[in-house]
Amino acid sequence: MGTPNVRRRRRLRLAAVLLVVLLLLVSGGLLGVGWYYSGQLLEPDRARPGYPDTVTAVGDGTVSLAESRASVLPGTWGLVWPDGAARVGKVTGRSNGAVTREVVAGSAPAVGTKVRVETAVWTGDPRSAHGLDHREVAIRTELGDAPAWLVPGTSPTWVVAVHGRGGTRAEALRVLPALHEAGLPVLAVTYRNDVGAPASPDGLFHLGDTEWRDVEAAVRYATDHGARDVVLYGWSMGGAIVGQFLGRSGEADEVVGVVLDAPVTSWTKTLELQSRNRGVPTQLVPVAELVSDWRADLEFERFDLVANPPAHKPRTLLFHGGADGTVPVSASRDLAAASHALGWPLKYVEVPAAEHTAAWNVDPAAYERTVTEFVGSLTEPS
C-alpha cells in the first residue's frame, strides 16, 4: 500500500508526467497547425488555383454556375476550365442556387464542367488576347533564366508588371492595352517557382523576401535595353515583392512610379484576415509565422510598409477593393492614411464592390482611365 507520503509523491510524479504529456500534445498540435498553414502560404503547389465552380446550364449567350462566392461577383471575368476558356459579363439572373451570366467572348463548356471564375480574364498571350506584338524574352536572374513578355512601346519609361502569388504573367493582360496606348513598353515577368522559371533553392515561396531579386533582374534588363526609367506594377503578393524591391534593391532609384492593386502591405494583417475567413483563431497567426520563419527564414515585420516603409518612395497609385476577402482593404487604407507622414506621394482609389484584385473587373473603363492619367503624369516632360 505504501505510506501516505509515498502515495502523495507518486501522485505528484504522475501529475507532473501528465502535465508534460499534455504540454507536448498541445505544443505538438500547435506546431502541426502552424506547419499546415505555413504550407498553405509557402508551398507553390498549394497556391495554384483549381476549378471550384460548376456549370449547371448553358443558354443562348449565357452560362449558369452553381452559386458561390466567386460566381456572383459583379463585372467582367474569365471563365476557365482544364481545356478551354471564355469571358463572362454581368449577372442576369439568380435562382435555385444558380447564377446566370452573359457570355461575352468564347463559348461556355458543357453542363457539369468544373470551372474557375478568374480575375485575369484572358489566358493567352498579348497577341492572342489583344493582337499586340510582343517578344518572349529571358530575364537572367541569379537562379537562371526566367521568361517574360516584352510588349514594345515608344516611351523611354518601361512598365515591369509583377503578378501575384499563384498567378501568372497573364494577370497583366487586363491593363496591357491601356499601357500600350500610352506608349509604354511593358515587361510582364515571371519569378522563382513560376511555371517555366527557376525554382527557389528550397522550393518555397518567400513572400517577396527573395523574389524581389528577380524583379531587380527585370529592371536591370529594362535599363540595359533602353529604358530611361521604370514603373513597377504589382498585384497582391506582387505588391509585397515591389515593396521589398523599393526597400532593398540598388536599382530602386530607377523607379519613377508604382501601381499597386490589392497589394500585400502587411503579411500579418493578411494572415489574420484569412484565419478569420477559415474560422481559425487569430491567436494562431504568430504560430504560423514562427513555423514559416523556421522553414523559409522570414521576418514578417519587414513586410509591414507602414511600420517599415522603403527607403525609395516614388509616386504611387494604389487600388484596393472594398469587398476584398483575401488581402485586407484596411491595410491599404492604413498605408494611404500614413503616406503623408511617411513622405510617400500616394493616390488611393478604393472600389467598393471589388473583390481581390478585381478593381479592373468591376469597372474597366474607370480603372484604365485612372491608370492612363497616372502614367501620363509620370512621363510628361518636366
Legacy VTK file of the C-alpha trace (Angstrom):
# vtk DataFile Version 3.0
C-alpha trace
ASCII
DATASET POLYDATA
POINTS 382 float
0.000 0.000 0.000
2.795 2.451 0.955
2.744 5.316 3.403
0.694 8.479 2.755
3.862 10.394 1.900
4.912 7.786 -0.664
1.462 7.776 -2.229
1.494 11.581 -2.331
4.892 11.614 -4.080
3.637 9.058 -6.611
0.566 11.204 -7.330
2.767 14.282 -7.759
5.112 12.412 -10.138
2.080 11.147 -12.112
0.632 14.658 -12.255
3.982 16.029 -13.444
4.208 13.340 -16.142
0.653 14.032 -17.253
1.363 17.778 -17.375
4.459 17.223 -19.517
2.493 14.922 -21.828
-0.315 17.490 -22.072
2.147 20.289 -22.851
3.802 18.155 -25.505
0.442 17.325 -27.052
-0.643 20.973 -27.047
2.661 22.231 -28.426
2.727 19.432 -30.983
-0.812 20.300 -32.013
0.057 23.975 -32.323
3.129 23.188 -34.373
1.029 20.898 -36.552
-1.470 23.690 -37.169
1.400 26.104 -37.820
3.011 23.694 -40.270
-0.285 23.213 -42.133
-0.912 26.937 -42.541
2.702 27.661 -43.391
2.342 25.068 -46.136
-0.742 26.857 -47.447
1.306 30.044 -47.527
4.716 28.872 -48.746
4.240 25.809 -50.957
3.706 26.747 -54.630
1.544 23.733 -55.483
-0.979 24.761 -52.831
-1.214 28.284 -54.244
-2.184 27.244 -57.759
-5.943 27.513 -58.171
-8.196 24.623 -59.040
-11.687 24.564 -60.539
-14.114 25.054 -57.645
-17.243 26.111 -59.576
-19.620 24.015 -61.702
-21.611 24.763 -64.869
-25.289 23.970 -64.249
-26.830 25.171 -67.530
-25.887 26.695 -70.877
-28.215 29.050 -72.761
-28.118 31.281 -75.813
-25.270 33.614 -74.895
-25.442 32.722 -71.192
-23.957 30.256 -68.751
-25.299 29.265 -65.335
-23.000 28.342 -62.464
-23.631 26.917 -59.027
-23.875 29.867 -56.688
-20.600 30.577 -54.890
-18.634 33.499 -53.559
-16.878 33.855 -56.924
-19.741 33.147 -59.332
-21.899 36.032 -58.049
-19.233 38.736 -58.268
-20.069 41.800 -60.391
-18.170 42.759 -63.505
-16.247 41.076 -66.314
-14.405 37.827 -65.577
-12.581 34.972 -67.183
-14.201 31.544 -67.049
-11.562 28.826 -67.380
-11.586 25.052 -67.300
-8.889 22.440 -67.982
-9.112 22.628 -71.775
-10.748 25.958 -72.515
-11.697 29.489 -71.555
-14.393 32.095 -72.132
-15.221 35.570 -70.900
-18.354 36.271 -68.875
-20.072 39.532 -68.065
-22.877 40.735 -65.858
-25.174 38.552 -63.776
-28.581 38.275 -65.494
-30.336 36.049 -63.001
-30.133 34.105 -59.745
-32.466 31.296 -58.701
-32.459 27.866 -57.097
-28.808 28.075 -56.104
-27.601 29.008 -59.598
-26.200 32.227 -61.080
-26.676 33.079 -64.757
-24.159 35.343 -66.502
-23.688 36.690 -70.015
-21.028 35.018 -72.155
-19.292 37.936 -73.874
-16.499 36.040 -75.651
-15.951 32.381 -76.489
-18.328 29.530 -75.741
-19.403 28.054 -72.434
-18.430 24.455 -71.672
-20.841 21.590 -71.198
-23.103 21.222 -68.179
-21.244 19.622 -65.295
-17.834 21.022 -66.269
-15.712 22.164 -63.338
-14.598 25.761 -63.927
-12.940 28.724 -62.245
-14.065 32.355 -62.279
-10.791 34.160 -62.959
-9.878 37.823 -62.429
-7.169 37.676 -65.095
-9.910 37.373 -67.810
-7.525 36.361 -70.619
-5.462 33.169 -70.553
-3.336 33.528 -73.696
-0.566 35.978 -74.522
-0.586 39.640 -75.652
-1.124 38.663 -79.291
-3.942 36.168 -78.778
-5.649 38.380 -76.185
-5.304 41.800 -77.817
-3.452 41.452 -81.114
-0.398 43.135 -79.604
3.053 42.313 -80.957
5.386 41.001 -78.307
8.576 39.030 -77.821
9.293 36.207 -75.437
12.484 37.239 -73.648
14.631 35.663 -70.957
15.455 37.605 -67.794
18.765 36.432 -66.367
18.170 36.015 -62.625
20.583 34.694 -60.010
18.837 31.305 -60.277
18.699 31.106 -64.070
16.625 32.495 -66.920
13.010 33.471 -66.218
10.651 34.026 -69.175
8.872 37.341 -69.718
6.727 39.014 -72.356
8.069 42.239 -73.788
5.423 44.392 -75.467
7.288 47.236 -77.213
6.322 50.901 -76.989
7.546 54.353 -77.898
8.268 55.755 -74.426
11.620 55.553 -72.620
9.631 54.708 -69.471
9.022 50.966 -69.171
6.496 49.111 -67.029
7.625 45.966 -65.186
4.477 44.009 -64.285
4.617 41.603 -61.314
1.776 39.124 -60.804
0.517 37.773 -57.507
1.003 34.539 -55.579
-0.164 31.520 -57.545
-0.890 33.713 -60.579
0.838 34.115 -63.928
2.049 36.960 -66.110
-1.395 36.792 -67.811
-2.542 38.975 -64.897
-1.053 41.909 -66.818
-3.203 41.271 -69.899
-6.070 43.339 -68.459
-4.040 46.550 -68.426
-1.776 45.964 -71.423
-3.991 47.800 -73.968
-4.130 50.963 -71.822
-0.393 50.928 -71.150
0.356 50.224 -74.819
-1.939 53.055 -75.911
0.032 55.339 -73.578
3.211 54.298 -75.420
4.877 52.448 -72.528
6.833 49.260 -73.219
5.656 46.531 -70.836
7.754 43.704 -69.424
5.391 41.143 -67.854
7.668 38.957 -65.769
7.803 35.609 -64.063
9.751 34.902 -60.896
11.113 31.953 -58.932
8.725 28.989 -58.583
6.581 30.111 -61.521
5.955 27.576 -64.271
8.900 27.935 -66.668
11.009 29.925 -64.202
13.705 28.529 -61.899
12.649 27.079 -58.570
13.885 28.627 -55.352
16.606 26.548 -53.633
14.161 25.271 -51.014
11.195 25.073 -53.417
9.165 27.535 -51.315
7.683 30.970 -51.793
9.429 33.609 -49.708
6.524 36.086 -49.963
8.702 38.793 -51.534
11.749 38.336 -49.318
13.792 36.805 -52.166
11.501 37.258 -55.177
12.368 40.973 -55.301
15.775 39.993 -56.679
14.075 38.558 -59.778
12.281 41.875 -60.243
15.634 43.597 -59.812
16.940 41.479 -62.688
13.940 42.555 -64.780
14.556 46.242 -64.022
18.179 45.748 -64.977
17.063 44.100 -68.241
14.822 47.098 -68.974
17.558 49.674 -68.370
20.051 47.601 -70.379
17.609 47.607 -73.300
16.791 51.282 -73.500
14.603 52.161 -70.522
15.396 55.568 -69.060
13.260 54.809 -66.034
10.721 52.256 -64.814
7.200 51.976 -63.418
6.562 48.906 -61.252
3.070 47.386 -61.365
2.248 44.774 -58.720
-0.846 42.747 -57.888
-1.382 41.120 -54.465
1.889 39.380 -53.465
3.405 41.216 -56.423
2.848 44.332 -54.311
4.820 42.786 -51.449
7.606 41.980 -53.916
7.568 45.571 -55.182
7.723 46.864 -51.601
10.788 44.752 -50.845
12.441 45.848 -54.090
11.927 49.521 -53.190
13.455 48.984 -49.769
16.352 46.716 -50.658
17.418 46.993 -54.297
20.300 49.047 -55.586
18.181 49.592 -58.717
15.309 51.231 -56.808
16.286 54.741 -57.936
15.399 53.714 -61.500
11.725 53.563 -60.467
9.737 56.764 -61.031
6.301 55.361 -60.252
4.424 52.398 -58.818
0.940 50.990 -59.376
-0.288 48.595 -56.690
-3.504 46.572 -56.989
-4.771 44.953 -53.756
-1.175 44.681 -52.526
0.028 42.782 -49.512
1.389 45.622 -47.404
1.360 43.522 -44.208
1.521 39.737 -44.233
0.454 39.624 -40.584
-2.791 41.505 -41.279
-3.371 39.348 -44.351
-2.934 36.129 -42.374
-5.247 37.433 -39.654
-7.976 38.085 -42.242
-7.541 34.665 -43.792
-7.643 32.973 -40.389
-10.961 34.717 -39.653
-12.269 33.557 -43.036
-11.467 29.958 -42.054
-12.854 30.259 -38.538
-9.368 29.845 -37.070
-8.442 31.941 -34.000
-6.174 34.820 -34.992
-4.050 33.938 -31.942
-2.633 31.108 -34.073
-1.205 33.523 -36.670
2.060 34.010 -34.701
2.475 30.223 -34.672
2.069 30.064 -38.452
4.553 32.940 -38.780
7.021 31.209 -36.478
6.889 27.963 -38.462
7.141 29.893 -41.741
10.187 31.672 -40.336
11.768 28.320 -39.496
11.034 26.973 -42.972
11.894 29.997 -45.117
13.880 32.384 -42.873
11.276 35.159 -42.986
10.971 38.306 -40.891
7.281 39.179 -41.046
7.803 42.641 -39.573
9.873 43.561 -42.623
6.787 43.367 -44.879
4.743 45.970 -42.982
5.093 49.022 -45.234
3.645 51.402 -42.641
5.966 50.320 -39.821
8.915 49.693 -42.169
8.489 51.895 -45.253
11.000 51.508 -48.083
13.833 53.973 -48.455
12.744 54.817 -52.010
9.130 56.010 -52.160
8.193 57.021 -55.720
4.805 58.357 -56.720
2.301 55.560 -56.216
-1.221 54.733 -57.384
-2.906 52.275 -55.036
-6.113 50.373 -55.881
-7.991 48.164 -53.452
-11.440 46.582 -53.487
-13.722 47.311 -50.566
-15.040 43.714 -50.727
-11.593 42.059 -50.727
-11.762 38.827 -48.741
-8.150 37.787 -49.358
-5.963 40.809 -48.547
-7.494 43.277 -46.088
-8.521 46.610 -47.534
-7.812 48.083 -44.093
-4.077 47.600 -44.675
-4.191 49.739 -47.825
-6.294 52.320 -46.011
-3.665 52.414 -43.275
-0.887 52.952 -45.808
-2.862 55.699 -47.554
-3.571 57.413 -44.230
0.092 57.255 -43.219
1.512 58.211 -46.625
1.864 61.949 -45.928
3.711 61.348 -42.661
5.887 58.769 -44.420
6.787 61.211 -47.190
5.255 58.876 -49.753
3.306 60.615 -52.565
0.382 58.203 -52.897
-3.041 58.315 -54.536
-5.550 55.832 -53.121
-8.531 54.536 -55.112
-10.979 52.230 -53.357
-13.545 50.348 -55.451
-16.354 49.398 -53.049
-17.775 46.339 -54.839
-14.457 44.825 -55.903
-13.108 41.539 -54.585
-9.392 40.684 -54.551
-7.509 42.300 -57.497
-10.880 42.889 -59.175
-10.981 46.708 -59.362
-10.490 46.454 -63.139
-13.152 43.762 -63.485
-15.829 45.891 -61.791
-15.267 48.981 -63.965
-12.585 48.545 -66.660
-13.091 51.993 -68.203
-12.689 53.886 -64.920
-9.718 51.768 -63.888
-7.901 52.248 -67.203
-8.628 55.966 -67.221
-7.071 56.317 -63.755
-4.009 54.277 -64.746
-3.583 56.213 -68.000
-3.749 59.571 -66.206
-1.241 58.396 -63.611
1.365 57.039 -66.026
0.820 60.068 -68.256
1.737 62.348 -65.362
4.953 60.362 -64.852
6.038 60.651 -68.474
5.138 64.308 -69.089
8.143 66.475 -69.996
9.422 68.420 -66.981
LINES 1 383
382 0 1 2 3 4 5 6 7 8 9 10 11 12 13 14 15 16 17 18 19 20 21 22 23 24 25 26 27 28 29 30 31 32 33 34 35 36 37 38 39 40 41 42 43 44 45 46 47 48 49 50 51 52 53 54 55 56 57 58 59 60 61 62 63 64 65 66 67 68 69 70 71 72 73 74 75 76 77 78 79 80 81 82 83 84 85 86 87 88 89 90 91 92 93 94 95 96 97 98 99 100 101 102 103 104 105 106 107 108 109 110 111 112 113 114 115 116 117 118 119 120 121 122 123 124 125 126 127 128 129 130 131 132 133 134 135 136 137 138 139 140 141 142 143 144 145 146 147 148 149 150 151 152 153 154 155 156 157 158 159 160 161 162 163 164 165 166 167 168 169 170 171 172 173 174 175 176 177 178 179 180 181 182 183 184 185 186 187 188 189 190 191 192 193 194 195 196 197 198 199 200 201 202 203 204 205 206 207 208 209 210 211 212 213 214 215 216 217 218 219 220 221 222 223 224 225 226 227 228 229 230 231 232 233 234 235 236 237 238 239 240 241 242 243 244 245 246 247 248 249 250 251 252 253 254 255 256 257 258 259 260 261 262 263 264 265 266 267 268 269 270 271 272 273 274 275 276 277 278 279 280 281 282 283 284 285 286 287 288 289 290 291 292 293 294 295 296 297 298 299 300 301 302 303 304 305 306 307 308 309 310 311 312 313 314 315 316 317 318 319 320 321 322 323 324 325 326 327 328 329 330 331 332 333 334 335 336 337 338 339 340 341 342 343 344 345 346 347 348 349 350 351 352 353 354 355 356 357 358 359 360 361 362 363 364 365 366 367 368 369 370 371 372 373 374 375 376 377 378 379 380 381
